Amino acid sequence: MLTWNASNPQCDTCLGAGGLCGSDPNTSAFACHCQNGTFVSGCAGPVSSSRSSSKLKRKIVIGITAAVLGTIVVFIIICCLRREQLSKALIFRRTARKNDENVKAFILNYGSLAPKHYSYAEIKKMTNSFINKLGQGGYSSVYKGKLPDGKLVAVKVLSESKGNGEDFINEVASICRTSHVNIVTLLGFSYEKNKRALIYEFMPNGSLDKFIYHRESSATNCRLEWKTLYKIAVDIARGLEYLHRGCSTRILHFDIKPQNILLDEDFNPKISDFGLAKLCQRKDSIVSMNGMRGTAGYIAPEVFSRSFGGVSHKSDVYSYGMLILEMVGGRKNFDAGVSNSSEKYFPDWIYKDLELDLDGRTRGVITEEKETSSKMILVSLWCIQTNPTDRPSMNKVVEMLEGTLHSLQIPPKPFLCSPKVSPMESSTTS
């Protein structure tokens, strides 16, 4: 059993001098380990207990000061972070409040013409929590819904909105100015902070694109007779003529394409999606516009390059011409995987097919179907002329479609060009 007696006068002297009691590793005798060396007894030049105490006090004060300063720094950092978060929250609230004020101002401005305003909870209820999805766009999704009175509707939920909601208000304002059989009817809208939705009349036959690109399909519901295609082409032209001339304020759509043409139960077409529309005075022939807007394959040359001319209602005429070419050809005019391919925009077979039809007409062997398709091709080729001034207005387009094939001249082949677009950039907004 090991016993140890801690009562050692030498150790007391050592500790009093500021050293540490220990032993000499060579002799195993007592030694005092000091800051300036190891000694047999106390430290050489012993440090007074008052000095040692003062040194200890200084260490304690320095430690406390460092702890306090660290606490203050941490507190300041936390305060700055909370202030930044609070500032962002206040900015968001002010922006949301401003957006709400814009909606209220819109409702007051349009009065009885404004569509009904629904809460987002009502939107969820009428769509059964968005269970039946009809389609998906670049910045929106469309769901089937039902109003309290049982009427079916299409609810367009916007996933993005720029600025302070001006693009959303722009679509609502544009569609509210219209009242035409070939323009889709807006029944209501919802606007709560970043949750925005538009409620349109439900179109049972969906969009035109599925009847164009799948026209050769064996499915009966994907095939339309030439008579029906021709009627759709004329009605779309009437709808655009109304937007350009029939409203007190001219409306330029800037996104005419098969996906934005909806068909009711009788295949009557209605122009939809006014998210890129621009309002201008009827007297203004040229409109100012920053950047490019529209969908690749339907964008007029002057929209992506001002060197071709000014942007005007003739830009919609160009998009309409491209749409009609797709209706006739049963194929897309643009392939995102091929850059700057004029063949994808204006296939040579269109002109060759047209020449054969016209030769048949002179020989008196042209069929009614061929006459209809030839007429649609001639009108569309006039609409896609590179120079905007060479394109007819939409009221002239209606006259050409309803006139005889003999009265139409073959237009010159337009300069073939297309904007450079990557496969991922099939749709661009300004």
BAROSE-587732 format. One record per residue (C-alpha): x, y, z. Coordinates in steps of 0.25 Angstrom, whole numbers, plus 5000, padded with zeros to 4 digits. Example, Ala and Ser with C-alpha at 12.3 -4.5 7.8 and 13.67 -1.06 7.14 Angstrom:
% residues 2
504949825031 505549965029 
% end
This chain:
% residues 430
500050005000 500550134996 500550255005 500950405002 501050515012 500750655005 501350735017 502650775011 503350915015 504150915002 502850904994 502251015001 503451104998 503351064984 501951094982 502151224989 503151264979 502151234968 502751094964 502250954963 502650844973 503350724966 504550634965 505850624958 505750514948 507250484950 507350474965 505850464969 506150574979 505150684981 505150794971 504450924969 504050944954 504051094951 503751184939 505251214938 505751074941 505750954951 506350974965 506650894977 505850984986 505051114982 505151184969 506251284967 505751424969 504451374975 503251444970 502451504981 501051454984 500451594981 501051594967 500551454964 499151494969 499251614960 499651534948 498551434951 497551554952 498051614939 497751474932 496351474938 496051614934 496651584920 495751454919 494551524923 494751644914 494951544902 493651474906 492851604907 493451654893 493151514887 491751524892 491551664887 492051624873 491151504872 489951594877 490251694866 490351584855 488951534860 488351664860 488851694846 488351564840 487051584847 486951724841 487251674827 486251574828 485251674834 485551774823 485351664812 484051624819 483651774819 483951794804 483151664801 482051714808 482051854802 482151784788 481051694791 480251814796 480551894784 480151774775 478851764782 478651914780 478851894765 477751794765 476851884773 477151994763 476851904751 475551864757 475152004760 475552054746 474851944739 473551944748 472551844742 473451804731 474451734740 474351584742 473951534756 475051524766 475151384773 476051354785 477151244784 476351154793 475151164783 476151124772 476551004779 475150964782 474650984768 475850894762 475750794773 477150824778 477650834764 477450684761 477050684746 478150754738 477850794724 479150844719 480550904723 481151034717 482551104720 481951184731 480651124734 479851004736 478350984732 477350904740 475950864738 474950924748 473550944751 472851074756 471751064767 470651064757 471250944750 471851014738 473150954734 474351044733 475851034730 476751094741 478051144737 479051154749 480251244746 481551194752 482351314749 482051464748 483051574746 483151714752 481951754761 480951664753 480851754741 480851634732 479751574739 478951704739 479251714724 478651584721 477351614729 477351754723 477451714709 476451604709 475451694717 475451784705 474951674695 473551614692 473651534680 473151394676 474651354673 475251404685 475251324698 474451374709 475051414723 474051384734 474951414746 476251424752 477051404766 478151494771 478751464785 480251504786 480951404777 479751314775 479051354762 478051284753 477151314741 475851254739 475351234725 474251164718 474451014716 474750974702 474450824700 475250794688 476550854694 477550924685 477750924670 479150854670 478650714673 477750724661 478950774652 480150684656 479350564657 478450584645 478950454638 478650374651 477750254650 476950314662 475650374657 475650494667 476950544661 476550554647 475850684642 475250704628 475750804619 474450884620 474650884635 476050934634 475751044624 474651094634 475551094645 476551174637 475551274633 474951294648 476351314653 476651424643 475351484647 475751474662 477051544658 476351654650 475551684662 476751694671 477451794661 476251874657 474951844665 475451884678 475552034683 477052004686 477751914676 478251784682 479451714677 479551564681 480951534678 480751384681 479851324670 480151174669 479351044669 479451024684 478751164686 477551134677 476451064685 475350984679 473950974685 472950854684 472650894669 474150924666 473951074666 475351134668 475551234679 476851314681 477451294695 478651334704 478851484704 480151474713 481051544702 479951634696 480251784695 479251894695 479352014686 478552124679 477952084666 478552204659 479952154663 480552074651 481852044658 481952004673 483252014682 483651884688 484951844695 485451704692 484751584685 483451524689 482751404683 483051254680 484151214671 483551174657 482451274658 483251404661 483251504649 484651544645 484451694649 484151644663 485551584665 486251684656 485851824654 486651824641 485451754634 484451874638 483651924649 482751834659 481351854656 480051774655 480651714642 481551634652 480251554656 479951534641 481251464639 480951374651 479651344645 480251304632 481151204638 479951144646 479251124633 480451064626 480450964638 478950934636 479150904622 480450824623 480050744636 481450774641 482250874649 482950984642 484050994652 485050884658 485750934670 486850834668 487250904655 487751044655 487551134644 486851034635 486051104624 485550964620 484950944633 484251084632 483851084618 483850944611 484050954596 482950844594 481950954598 482251034585 482350904577 481050854582 480450984579 480950994565 480350854562 479050894568 478951014559 479350934547 478250844550 477250964552 477651014538 477350874532 476050874539 476350754548 476550814561 475650764573 474950844583 475950794594 477150834585 476450964582 476250994597 477750954601 478251034589 477551154594 478051144608 479451124603 479351244595 478851334606 479851284616 481051304606 480551454605 480451464620 481951414622 482551514613 483851564619 483551714617 482351744626 481751844616 481651734606 480751654616 479251674615 478451724627 477551624634 476251684628 476951664614 477251524618 475851494621 475451544607 476451464600 476051334607 474551364604 474851394590 475151304578 476451234575 476551304561 476551444568 477851404576 479251424570 480451344574 481351424584 482851434582 483651334590 484051404603 485451424607 485751304616 486251334630 486051294644 486551344658 487651264664 487051184675 487551074684 486750944686 486350994700 485851134695 484651104688 483851214694 484351354698 483651464705 484051614707 
% end
